[in-house]
Every structure is written in C-alpha cells, then in structure tokens.
Amino acid sequence: MTDLDFGAAQEAVNRIQRLSDTYWHALDASCRAMDDDAWVGPAGRRFHDDVQAQRRELWDQLTQAVHAAEAKLRSLPRKP
C-alpha cells in the first residue's frame, strides 16, 4: 500500500464521518413532533415507538460505519 492509497482511505474515512454527521439528526424533527403528541392514541404511540427505534438503529449503523472505517484506516501501513 502506498501513501497515496492511505491518503485515499483517509479521505474515505473523512467522507463517512461527514455523512454520519449529516444524517445523525435526520429523524430528530420527527421524534420531536412525536414527543409533542403529533399523533395520539394507540397508533400514535406505536408510530412514536417505531420512529424512536428507527433513530436508534440509524445511530447504531452510523456509529458502526465510522468505527469500521477508522479501524480499517488504522490497519493500513503508511509506507509501502
């Protein structure tokens, strides 16, 4: 692996981090609306729980993507 390859990998890690930062809050507005009782009744509670679960899943997936990319980068040699 050359330094150029390491540089490309570093750019990929940075891009993954930027994408994670961008999408981390993608469901926040929906969650706030649900917290303010935008929907009521049993269906509203189920939808609220589903949105919260989807946000947690999104956070987990984004965290895993960033950590995996960082781990891969750390495993690459900087010199050929």
PyMOL Python script that loads the backbone (N, CA, C, O; Angstrom):
from pymol import cmd

cmd.read_pdbstr("""\
ATOM      1  N   MET A   1       0.856  -1.172   0.000  1.00  0.00           N
ATOM      2  CA  MET A   1       0.000   0.000   0.000  1.00  0.00           C
ATOM      3  C   MET A   1       0.898   1.229   0.000  1.00  0.00           C
ATOM      4  O   MET A   1       1.878   1.289   0.742  1.00  0.00           O
ATOM      5  N   THR A   2       0.570   2.180  -0.809  1.00  0.00           N
ATOM      6  CA  THR A   2       1.365   3.400  -0.894  1.00  0.00           C
ATOM      7  C   THR A   2       0.731   4.486  -0.044  1.00  0.00           C
ATOM      8  O   THR A   2      -0.400   4.353   0.422  1.00  0.00           O
ATOM      9  N   ASP A   3       1.484   5.568   0.150  1.00  0.00           N
ATOM     10  CA  ASP A   3       0.931   6.713   0.883  1.00  0.00           C
ATOM     11  C   ASP A   3      -0.302   7.258   0.181  1.00  0.00           C
ATOM     12  O   ASP A   3      -1.236   7.728   0.831  1.00  0.00           O
ATOM     13  N   LEU A   4      -0.306   7.195  -1.164  1.00  0.00           N
ATOM     14  CA  LEU A   4      -1.464   7.659  -1.915  1.00  0.00           C
ATOM     15  C   LEU A   4      -2.699   6.838  -1.542  1.00  0.00           C
ATOM     16  O   LEU A   4      -3.785   7.393  -1.370  1.00  0.00           O
ATOM     17  N   ASP A   5      -2.538   5.519  -1.418  1.00  0.00           N
ATOM     18  CA  ASP A   5      -3.659   4.667  -1.018  1.00  0.00           C
ATOM     19  C   ASP A   5      -4.118   5.012   0.394  1.00  0.00           C
ATOM     20  O   ASP A   5      -5.316   5.046   0.678  1.00  0.00           O
ATOM     21  N   PHE A   6      -3.152   5.269   1.276  1.00  0.00           N
ATOM     22  CA  PHE A   6      -3.507   5.654   2.638  1.00  0.00           C
ATOM     23  C   PHE A   6      -4.273   6.977   2.615  1.00  0.00           C
ATOM     24  O   PHE A   6      -5.257   7.147   3.334  1.00  0.00           O
ATOM     25  N   GLY A   7      -3.815   7.904   1.788  1.00  0.00           N
ATOM     26  CA  GLY A   7      -4.499   9.189   1.662  1.00  0.00           C
ATOM     27  C   GLY A   7      -5.921   9.028   1.154  1.00  0.00           C
ATOM     28  O   GLY A   7      -6.837   9.694   1.637  1.00  0.00           O
ATOM     29  N   ALA A   8      -6.108   8.149   0.184  1.00  0.00           N
ATOM     30  CA  ALA A   8      -7.454   7.894  -0.334  1.00  0.00           C
ATOM     31  C   ALA A   8      -8.335   7.264   0.743  1.00  0.00           C
ATOM     32  O   ALA A   8      -9.518   7.582   0.860  1.00  0.00           O
ATOM     33  N   ALA A   9      -7.744   6.376   1.518  1.00  0.00           N
ATOM     34  CA  ALA A   9      -8.500   5.759   2.619  1.00  0.00           C
ATOM     35  C   ALA A   9      -8.866   6.805   3.662  1.00  0.00           C
ATOM     36  O   ALA A   9      -9.975   6.785   4.197  1.00  0.00           O
ATOM     37  N   GLN A  10      -7.942   7.721   3.956  1.00  0.00           N
ATOM     38  CA  GLN A  10      -8.227   8.801   4.916  1.00  0.00           C
ATOM     39  C   GLN A  10      -9.369   9.676   4.408  1.00  0.00           C
ATOM     40  O   GLN A  10     -10.248  10.070   5.175  1.00  0.00           O
ATOM     41  N   GLU A  11      -9.351   9.977   3.111  1.00  0.00           N
ATOM     42  CA  GLU A  11     -10.446  10.759   2.521  1.00  0.00           C
ATOM     43  C   GLU A  11     -11.778  10.018   2.657  1.00  0.00           C
ATOM     44  O   GLU A  11     -12.810  10.629   2.933  1.00  0.00           O
ATOM     45  N   ALA A  12     -11.747   8.710   2.464  1.00  0.00           N
ATOM     46  CA  ALA A  12     -12.980   7.918   2.596  1.00  0.00           C
ATOM     47  C   ALA A  12     -13.494   7.962   4.030  1.00  0.00           C
ATOM     48  O   ALA A  12     -14.695   8.108   4.259  1.00  0.00           O
ATOM     49  N   VAL A  13     -12.595   7.837   4.984  1.00  0.00           N
ATOM     50  CA  VAL A  13     -12.997   7.914   6.398  1.00  0.00           C
ATOM     51  C   VAL A  13     -13.607   9.285   6.682  1.00  0.00           C
ATOM     52  O   VAL A  13     -14.642   9.383   7.342  1.00  0.00           O
ATOM     53  N   ASN A  14     -12.970  10.334   6.188  1.00  0.00           N
ATOM     54  CA  ASN A  14     -13.496  11.680   6.409  1.00  0.00           C
ATOM     55  C   ASN A  14     -14.884  11.833   5.793  1.00  0.00           C
ATOM     56  O   ASN A  14     -15.768  12.449   6.387  1.00  0.00           O
ATOM     57  N   ARG A  15     -15.069  11.272   4.605  1.00  0.00           N
ATOM     58  CA  ARG A  15     -16.387  11.353   3.946  1.00  0.00           C
ATOM     59  C   ARG A  15     -17.435  10.578   4.737  1.00  0.00           C
ATOM     60  O   ARG A  15     -18.558  11.053   4.906  1.00  0.00           O
ATOM     61  N   ILE A  16     -17.086   9.408   5.214  1.00  0.00           N
ATOM     62  CA  ILE A  16     -18.024   8.617   6.023  1.00  0.00           C
ATOM     63  C   ILE A  16     -18.407   9.387   7.281  1.00  0.00           C
ATOM     64  O   ILE A  16     -19.570   9.389   7.683  1.00  0.00           O
ATOM     65  N   GLN A  17     -17.429  10.039   7.899  1.00  0.00           N
ATOM     66  CA  GLN A  17     -17.715  10.827   9.096  1.00  0.00           C
ATOM     67  C   GLN A  17     -18.632  12.002   8.768  1.00  0.00           C
ATOM     68  O   GLN A  17     -19.565  12.289   9.518  1.00  0.00           O
ATOM     69  N   ARG A  18     -18.373  12.683   7.651  1.00  0.00           N
ATOM     70  CA  ARG A  18     -19.233  13.805   7.255  1.00  0.00           C
ATOM     71  C   ARG A  18     -20.663  13.325   6.983  1.00  0.00           C
ATOM     72  O   ARG A  18     -21.627  13.968   7.397  1.00  0.00           O
ATOM     73  N   LEU A  19     -20.792  12.196   6.287  1.00  0.00           N
ATOM     74  CA  LEU A  19     -22.129  11.656   6.032  1.00  0.00           C
ATOM     75  C   LEU A  19     -22.835  11.283   7.328  1.00  0.00           C
ATOM     76  O   LEU A  19     -24.032  11.524   7.486  1.00  0.00           O
ATOM     77  N   SER A  20     -22.090  10.697   8.247  1.00  0.00           N
ATOM     78  CA  SER A  20     -22.660  10.363   9.549  1.00  0.00           C
ATOM     79  C   SER A  20     -23.141  11.624  10.256  1.00  0.00           C
ATOM     80  O   SER A  20     -24.243  11.659  10.804  1.00  0.00           O
ATOM     81  N   ASP A  21     -22.307  12.656  10.238  1.00  0.00           N
ATOM     82  CA  ASP A  21     -22.688  13.922  10.881  1.00  0.00           C
ATOM     83  C   ASP A  21     -23.936  14.512  10.232  1.00  0.00           C
ATOM     84  O   ASP A  21     -24.796  15.066  10.917  1.00  0.00           O
ATOM     85  N   THR A  22     -24.031  14.392   8.909  1.00  0.00           N
ATOM     86  CA  THR A  22     -25.173  14.932   8.184  1.00  0.00           C
ATOM     87  C   THR A  22     -26.470  14.203   8.544  1.00  0.00           C
ATOM     88  O   THR A  22     -27.506  14.832   8.758  1.00  0.00           O
ATOM     89  N   TYR A  23     -26.400  12.880   8.607  1.00  0.00           N
ATOM     90  CA  TYR A  23     -27.621  12.095   8.793  1.00  0.00           C
ATOM     91  C   TYR A  23     -27.922  11.746  10.244  1.00  0.00           C
ATOM     92  O   TYR A  23     -28.976  11.180  10.534  1.00  0.00           O
ATOM     93  N   TRP A  24     -27.017  12.074  11.157  1.00  0.00           N
ATOM     94  CA  TRP A  24     -27.213  11.746  12.572  1.00  0.00           C
ATOM     95  C   TRP A  24     -28.541  12.295  13.085  1.00  0.00           C
ATOM     96  O   TRP A  24     -29.214  11.639  13.880  1.00  0.00           O
ATOM     97  N   HIS A  25     -28.917  13.466  12.650  1.00  0.00           N
ATOM     98  CA  HIS A  25     -30.121  14.128  13.161  1.00  0.00           C
ATOM     99  C   HIS A  25     -31.307  14.036  12.201  1.00  0.00           C
ATOM    100  O   HIS A  25     -32.269  14.794  12.330  1.00  0.00           O
ATOM    101  N   ALA A  26     -31.244  13.122  11.248  1.00  0.00           N
ATOM    102  CA  ALA A  26     -32.274  13.027  10.210  1.00  0.00           C
ATOM    103  C   ALA A  26     -33.676  12.792  10.775  1.00  0.00           C
ATOM    104  O   ALA A  26     -34.658  13.252  10.191  1.00  0.00           O
ATOM    105  N   LEU A  27     -33.780  12.099  11.878  1.00  0.00           N
ATOM    106  CA  LEU A  27     -35.102  11.784  12.436  1.00  0.00           C
ATOM    107  C   LEU A  27     -35.446  12.626  13.664  1.00  0.00           C
ATOM    108  O   LEU A  27     -36.463  12.383  14.313  1.00  0.00           O
ATOM    109  N   ASP A  28     -34.616  13.602  13.983  1.00  0.00           N
ATOM    110  CA  ASP A  28     -34.866  14.409  15.181  1.00  0.00           C
ATOM    111  C   ASP A  28     -36.184  15.173  15.114  1.00  0.00           C
ATOM    112  O   ASP A  28     -36.935  15.195  16.089  1.00  0.00           O
ATOM    113  N   ALA A  29     -36.471  15.797  13.977  1.00  0.00           N
ATOM    114  CA  ALA A  29     -37.707  16.578  13.861  1.00  0.00           C
ATOM    115  C   ALA A  29     -38.928  15.679  14.038  1.00  0.00           C
ATOM    116  O   ALA A  29     -39.898  16.057  14.695  1.00  0.00           O
ATOM    117  N   SER A  30     -38.873  14.501  13.453  1.00  0.00           N
ATOM    118  CA  SER A  30     -39.997  13.562  13.610  1.00  0.00           C
ATOM    119  C   SER A  30     -40.143  13.138  15.066  1.00  0.00           C
ATOM    120  O   SER A  30     -41.256  13.049  15.584  1.00  0.00           O
ATOM    121  N   CYS A  31     -39.033  12.881  15.713  1.00  0.00           N
ATOM    122  CA  CYS A  31     -39.089  12.474  17.122  1.00  0.00           C
ATOM    123  C   CYS A  31     -39.625  13.603  17.995  1.00  0.00           C
ATOM    124  O   CYS A  31     -40.414  13.365  18.910  1.00  0.00           O
ATOM    125  N   ARG A  32     -39.193  14.839  17.711  1.00  0.00           N
ATOM    126  CA  ARG A  32     -39.716  15.978  18.487  1.00  0.00           C
ATOM    127  C   ARG A  32     -41.217  16.122  18.280  1.00  0.00           C
ATOM    128  O   ARG A  32     -41.962  16.366  19.229  1.00  0.00           O
ATOM    129  N   ALA A  33     -41.654  15.970  17.040  1.00  0.00           N
ATOM    130  CA  ALA A  33     -43.088  16.071  16.763  1.00  0.00           C
ATOM    131  C   ALA A  33     -43.859  14.997  17.520  1.00  0.00           C
ATOM    132  O   ALA A  33     -44.930  15.256  18.070  1.00  0.00           O
ATOM    133  N   MET A  34     -43.305  13.799  17.543  1.00  0.00           N
ATOM    134  CA  MET A  34     -43.981  12.709  18.253  1.00  0.00           C
ATOM    135  C   MET A  34     -43.960  12.963  19.764  1.00  0.00           C
ATOM    136  O   MET A  34     -44.918  12.636  20.464  1.00  0.00           O
ATOM    137  N   ASP A  35     -42.877  13.542  20.260  1.00  0.00           N
ATOM    138  CA  ASP A  35     -42.814  13.868  21.688  1.00  0.00           C
ATOM    139  C   ASP A  35     -43.844  14.926  22.059  1.00  0.00           C
ATOM    140  O   ASP A  35     -44.294  14.987  23.203  1.00  0.00           O
ATOM    141  N   ASP A  36     -44.219  15.767  21.084  1.00  0.00           N
ATOM    142  CA  ASP A  36     -45.229  16.799  21.317  1.00  0.00           C
ATOM    143  C   ASP A  36     -46.642  16.300  21.005  1.00  0.00           C
ATOM    144  O   ASP A  36     -47.567  17.090  20.814  1.00  0.00           O
ATOM    145  N   ASP A  37     -46.788  14.977  20.959  1.00  0.00           N
ATOM    146  CA  ASP A  37     -48.095  14.347  20.721  1.00  0.00           C
ATOM    147  C   ASP A  37     -48.714  14.735  19.378  1.00  0.00           C
ATOM    148  O   ASP A  37     -49.902  15.047  19.289  1.00  0.00           O
ATOM    149  N   ALA A  38     -47.879  14.707  18.337  1.00  0.00           N
ATOM    150  CA  ALA A  38     -48.394  14.991  16.997  1.00  0.00           C
ATOM    151  C   ALA A  38     -49.469  13.979  16.624  1.00  0.00           C
ATOM    152  O   ALA A  38     -50.446  14.317  15.956  1.00  0.00           O
ATOM    153  N   TRP A  39     -49.285  12.747  17.055  1.00  0.00           N
ATOM    154  CA  TRP A  39     -50.287  11.705  16.860  1.00  0.00           C
ATOM    155  C   TRP A  39     -50.645  11.174  18.240  1.00  0.00           C
ATOM    156  O   TRP A  39     -49.781  11.053  19.109  1.00  0.00           O
ATOM    157  N   VAL A  40     -51.904  10.863  18.437  1.00  0.00           N
ATOM    158  CA  VAL A  40     -52.347  10.357  19.738  1.00  0.00           C
ATOM    159  C   VAL A  40     -53.026   9.002  19.554  1.00  0.00           C
ATOM    160  O   VAL A  40     -53.320   8.578  18.436  1.00  0.00           O
ATOM    161  N   GLY A  41     -53.260   8.351  20.659  1.00  0.00           N
ATOM    162  CA  GLY A  41     -53.915   7.055  20.625  1.00  0.00           C
ATOM    163  C   GLY A  41     -52.921   5.930  20.418  1.00  0.00           C
ATOM    164  O   GLY A  41     -51.717   6.163  20.312  1.00  0.00           O
ATOM    165  N   PRO A  42     -53.434   4.699  20.361  1.00  0.00           N
ATOM    166  CA  PRO A  42     -52.555   3.538  20.227  1.00  0.00           C
ATOM    167  C   PRO A  42     -51.690   3.574  18.967  1.00  0.00           C
ATOM    168  O   PRO A  42     -50.509   3.231  19.022  1.00  0.00           O
ATOM    169  N   ALA A  43     -52.257   3.981  17.846  1.00  0.00           N
ATOM    170  CA  ALA A  43     -51.479   4.045  16.606  1.00  0.00           C
ATOM    171  C   ALA A  43     -50.379   5.094  16.727  1.00  0.00           C
ATOM    172  O   ALA A  43     -49.265   4.890  16.245  1.00  0.00           O
ATOM    173  N   GLY A  44     -50.689   6.199  17.361  1.00  0.00           N
ATOM    174  CA  GLY A  44     -49.690   7.246  17.565  1.00  0.00           C
ATOM    175  C   GLY A  44     -48.555   6.781  18.455  1.00  0.00           C
ATOM    176  O   GLY A  44     -47.393   7.084  18.186  1.00  0.00           O
ATOM    177  N   ARG A  45     -48.873   6.054  19.504  1.00  0.00           N
ATOM    178  CA  ARG A  45     -47.834   5.523  20.398  1.00  0.00           C
ATOM    179  C   ARG A  45     -46.955   4.514  19.675  1.00  0.00           C
ATOM    180  O   ARG A  45     -45.735   4.515  19.835  1.00  0.00           O
ATOM    181  N   ARG A  46     -47.582   3.651  18.877  1.00  0.00           N
ATOM    182  CA  ARG A  46     -46.800   2.674  18.105  1.00  0.00           C
ATOM    183  C   ARG A  46     -45.884   3.380  17.121  1.00  0.00           C
ATOM    184  O   ARG A  46     -44.713   3.024  16.986  1.00  0.00           O
ATOM    185  N   PHE A  47     -46.421   4.386  16.431  1.00  0.00           N
ATOM    186  CA  PHE A  47     -45.601   5.129  15.475  1.00  0.00           C
ATOM    187  C   PHE A  47     -44.457   5.838  16.200  1.00  0.00           C
ATOM    188  O   PHE A  47     -43.324   5.836  15.720  1.00  0.00           O
ATOM    189  N   HIS A  48     -44.744   6.434  17.337  1.00  0.00           N
ATOM    190  CA  HIS A  48     -43.709   7.086  18.145  1.00  0.00           C
ATOM    191  C   HIS A  48     -42.605   6.094  18.503  1.00  0.00           C
ATOM    192  O   HIS A  48     -41.420   6.389  18.349  1.00  0.00           O
ATOM    193  N   ASP A  49     -43.002   4.931  18.975  1.00  0.00           N
ATOM    194  CA  ASP A  49     -42.014   3.910  19.345  1.00  0.00           C
ATOM    195  C   ASP A  49     -41.208   3.457  18.128  1.00  0.00           C
ATOM    196  O   ASP A  49     -39.999   3.243  18.223  1.00  0.00           O
ATOM    197  N   ASP A  50     -41.876   3.315  16.993  1.00  0.00           N
ATOM    198  CA  ASP A  50     -41.180   2.906  15.765  1.00  0.00           C
ATOM    199  C   ASP A  50     -40.168   3.962  15.316  1.00  0.00           C
ATOM    200  O   ASP A  50     -39.047   3.628  14.931  1.00  0.00           O
ATOM    201  N   VAL A  51     -40.561   5.223  15.366  1.00  0.00           N
ATOM    202  CA  VAL A  51     -39.643   6.292  14.955  1.00  0.00           C
ATOM    203  C   VAL A  51     -38.438   6.329  15.887  1.00  0.00           C
ATOM    204  O   VAL A  51     -37.304   6.481  15.433  1.00  0.00           O
ATOM    205  N   GLN A  52     -38.679   6.191  17.185  1.00  0.00           N
ATOM    206  CA  GLN A  52     -37.568   6.179  18.152  1.00  0.00           C
ATOM    207  C   GLN A  52     -36.641   4.997  17.882  1.00  0.00           C
ATOM    208  O   GLN A  52     -35.419   5.144  17.922  1.00  0.00           O
ATOM    209  N   ALA A  53     -37.206   3.843  17.610  1.00  0.00           N
ATOM    210  CA  ALA A  53     -36.390   2.652  17.322  1.00  0.00           C
ATOM    211  C   ALA A  53     -35.592   2.838  16.031  1.00  0.00           C
ATOM    212  O   ALA A  53     -34.431   2.436  15.955  1.00  0.00           O
ATOM    213  N   GLN A  54     -36.206   3.440  15.029  1.00  0.00           N
ATOM    214  CA  GLN A  54     -35.506   3.675  13.773  1.00  0.00           C
ATOM    215  C   GLN A  54     -34.359   4.671  13.969  1.00  0.00           C
ATOM    216  O   GLN A  54     -33.297   4.530  13.362  1.00  0.00           O
ATOM    217  N   ARG A  55     -34.579   5.666  14.811  1.00  0.00           N
ATOM    218  CA  ARG A  55     -33.493   6.620  15.080  1.00  0.00           C
ATOM    219  C   ARG A  55     -32.340   5.924  15.798  1.00  0.00           C
ATOM    220  O   ARG A  55     -31.176   6.149  15.464  1.00  0.00           O
ATOM    221  N   ARG A  56     -32.650   5.096  16.764  1.00  0.00           N
ATOM    222  CA  ARG A  56     -31.585   4.349  17.458  1.00  0.00           C
ATOM    223  C   ARG A  56     -30.837   3.441  16.477  1.00  0.00           C
ATOM    224  O   ARG A  56     -29.611   3.340  16.539  1.00  0.00           O
ATOM    225  N   GLU A  57     -31.557   2.790  15.584  1.00  0.00           N
ATOM    226  CA  GLU A  57     -30.930   1.927  14.582  1.00  0.00           C
ATOM    227  C   GLU A  57     -30.040   2.745  13.643  1.00  0.00           C
ATOM    228  O   GLU A  57     -28.930   2.326  13.312  1.00  0.00           O
ATOM    229  N   LEU A  58     -30.524   3.894  13.223  1.00  0.00           N
ATOM    230  CA  LEU A  58     -29.723   4.778  12.377  1.00  0.00           C
ATOM    231  C   LEU A  58     -28.437   5.165  13.095  1.00  0.00           C
ATOM    232  O   LEU A  58     -27.355   5.091  12.515  1.00  0.00           O
ATOM    233  N   TRP A  59     -28.550   5.576  14.349  1.00  0.00           N
ATOM    234  CA  TRP A  59     -27.365   5.950  15.126  1.00  0.00           C
ATOM    235  C   TRP A  59     -26.397   4.777  15.247  1.00  0.00           C
ATOM    236  O   TRP A  59     -25.188   4.949  15.095  1.00  0.00           O
ATOM    237  N   ASP A  60     -26.924   3.589  15.519  1.00  0.00           N
ATOM    238  CA  ASP A  60     -26.065   2.402  15.630  1.00  0.00           C
ATOM    239  C   ASP A  60     -25.327   2.126  14.322  1.00  0.00           C
ATOM    240  O   ASP A  60     -24.127   1.853  14.325  1.00  0.00           O
ATOM    241  N   GLN A  61     -26.047   2.197  13.212  1.00  0.00           N
ATOM    242  CA  GLN A  61     -25.438   1.911  11.906  1.00  0.00           C
ATOM    243  C   GLN A  61     -24.391   2.962  11.541  1.00  0.00           C
ATOM    244  O   GLN A  61     -23.320   2.626  11.035  1.00  0.00           O
ATOM    245  N   LEU A  62     -24.699   4.224  11.797  1.00  0.00           N
ATOM    246  CA  LEU A  62     -23.728   5.279  11.507  1.00  0.00           C
ATOM    247  C   LEU A  62     -22.481   5.128  12.368  1.00  0.00           C
ATOM    248  O   LEU A  62     -21.361   5.289  11.881  1.00  0.00           O
ATOM    249  N   THR A  63     -22.671   4.823  13.633  1.00  0.00           N
ATOM    250  CA  THR A  63     -21.538   4.623  14.539  1.00  0.00           C
ATOM    251  C   THR A  63     -20.683   3.456  14.072  1.00  0.00           C
ATOM    252  O   THR A  63     -19.456   3.556  14.050  1.00  0.00           O
ATOM    253  N   GLN A  64     -21.315   2.354  13.699  1.00  0.00           N
ATOM    254  CA  GLN A  64     -20.577   1.190  13.221  1.00  0.00           C
ATOM    255  C   GLN A  64     -19.808   1.507  11.942  1.00  0.00           C
ATOM    256  O   GLN A  64     -18.674   1.057  11.777  1.00  0.00           O
ATOM    257  N   ALA A  65     -20.404   2.268  11.046  1.00  0.00           N
ATOM    258  CA  ALA A  65     -19.731   2.613   9.791  1.00  0.00           C
ATOM    259  C   ALA A  65     -18.480   3.452  10.058  1.00  0.00           C
ATOM    260  O   ALA A  65     -17.424   3.198   9.479  1.00  0.00           O
ATOM    261  N   VAL A  66     -18.598   4.434  10.922  1.00  0.00           N
ATOM    262  CA  VAL A  66     -17.449   5.285  11.247  1.00  0.00           C
ATOM    263  C   VAL A  66     -16.368   4.466  11.934  1.00  0.00           C
ATOM    264  O   VAL A  66     -15.194   4.570  11.580  1.00  0.00           O
ATOM    265  N   HIS A  67     -16.750   3.657  12.909  1.00  0.00           N
ATOM    266  CA  HIS A  67     -15.760   2.852  13.639  1.00  0.00           C
ATOM    267  C   HIS A  67     -15.074   1.838  12.721  1.00  0.00           C
ATOM    268  O   HIS A  67     -13.867   1.625  12.830  1.00  0.00           O
ATOM    269  N   ALA A  68     -15.825   1.220  11.829  1.00  0.00           N
ATOM    270  CA  ALA A  68     -15.238   0.245  10.910  1.00  0.00           C
ATOM    271  C   ALA A  68     -14.255   0.928   9.961  1.00  0.00           C
ATOM    272  O   ALA A  68     -13.174   0.400   9.700  1.00  0.00           O
ATOM    273  N   ALA A  69     -14.621   2.078   9.456  1.00  0.00           N
ATOM    274  CA  ALA A  69     -13.729   2.802   8.551  1.00  0.00           C
ATOM    275  C   ALA A  69     -12.461   3.246   9.277  1.00  0.00           C
ATOM    276  O   ALA A  69     -11.361   3.142   8.735  1.00  0.00           O
ATOM    277  N   GLU A  70     -12.617   3.738  10.496  1.00  0.00           N
ATOM    278  CA  GLU A  70     -11.446   4.158  11.273  1.00  0.00           C
ATOM    279  C   GLU A  70     -10.538   2.967  11.589  1.00  0.00           C
ATOM    280  O   GLU A  70      -9.314   3.084  11.532  1.00  0.00           O
ATOM    281  N   ALA A  71     -11.132   1.837  11.917  1.00  0.00           N
ATOM    282  CA  ALA A  71     -10.347   0.639  12.227  1.00  0.00           C
ATOM    283  C   ALA A  71      -9.583   0.172  10.983  1.00  0.00           C
ATOM    284  O   ALA A  71      -8.417  -0.211  11.072  1.00  0.00           O
ATOM    285  N   LYS A  72     -10.241   0.208   9.842  1.00  0.00           N
ATOM    286  CA  LYS A  72      -9.579  -0.185   8.599  1.00  0.00           C
ATOM    287  C   LYS A  72      -8.413   0.753   8.307  1.00  0.00           C
ATOM    288  O   LYS A  72      -7.334   0.302   7.923  1.00  0.00           O
ATOM    289  N   LEU A  73      -8.619   2.033   8.483  1.00  0.00           N
ATOM    290  CA  LEU A  73      -7.564   3.010   8.244  1.00  0.00           C
ATOM    291  C   LEU A  73      -6.375   2.756   9.174  1.00  0.00           C
ATOM    292  O   LEU A  73      -5.224   2.800   8.740  1.00  0.00           O
ATOM    293  N   ARG A  74      -6.652   2.493  10.436  1.00  0.00           N
ATOM    294  CA  ARG A  74      -5.573   2.216  11.389  1.00  0.00           C
ATOM    295  C   ARG A  74      -4.782   0.972  11.007  1.00  0.00           C
ATOM    296  O   ARG A  74      -3.605   0.857  11.349  1.00  0.00           O
ATOM    297  N   SER A  75      -5.411   0.049  10.309  1.00  0.00           N
ATOM    298  CA  SER A  75      -4.727  -1.195   9.948  1.00  0.00           C
ATOM    299  C   SER A  75      -3.841  -1.045   8.708  1.00  0.00           C
ATOM    300  O   SER A  75      -3.046  -1.937   8.413  1.00  0.00           O
ATOM    301  N   LEU A  76      -3.963   0.055   7.990  1.00  0.00           N
ATOM    302  CA  LEU A  76      -3.195   0.249   6.775  1.00  0.00           C
ATOM    303  C   LEU A  76      -1.820   0.824   7.084  1.00  0.00           C
ATOM    304  O   LEU A  76      -1.690   1.729   7.909  1.00  0.00           O
ATOM    305  N   PRO A  77      -0.800   0.302   6.424  1.00  0.00           N
ATOM    306  CA  PRO A  77       0.531   0.885   6.601  1.00  0.00           C
ATOM    307  C   PRO A  77       0.609   2.227   5.879  1.00  0.00           C
ATOM    308  O   PRO A  77      -0.041   2.444   4.856  1.00  0.00           O
ATOM    309  N   ARG A  78       1.409   3.106   6.432  1.00  0.00           N
ATOM    310  CA  ARG A  78       1.577   4.417   5.801  1.00  0.00           C
ATOM    311  C   ARG A  78       2.665   4.397   4.743  1.00  0.00           C
ATOM    312  O   ARG A  78       2.691   5.254   3.860  1.00  0.00           O
ATOM    313  N   LYS A  79       3.533   3.456   4.821  1.00  0.00           N
ATOM    314  CA  LYS A  79       4.642   3.346   3.852  1.00  0.00           C
ATOM    315  C   LYS A  79       4.557   1.996   3.159  1.00  0.00           C
ATOM    316  O   LYS A  79       4.118   1.013   3.756  1.00  0.00           O
ATOM    317  N   PRO A  80       4.988   1.946   1.867  1.00  0.00           N
ATOM    318  CA  PRO A  80       4.968   0.659   1.154  1.00  0.00           C
ATOM    319  C   PRO A  80       5.928  -0.338   1.774  1.00  0.00           C
ATOM    320  O   PRO A  80       6.036  -1.468   1.300  1.00  0.00           O
TER     321      PRO A  80
END
""", "prot")
cmd.dss("prot")
cmd.show_as("cartoon", "prot")
cmd.util.cbc("prot")
cmd.orient("prot")
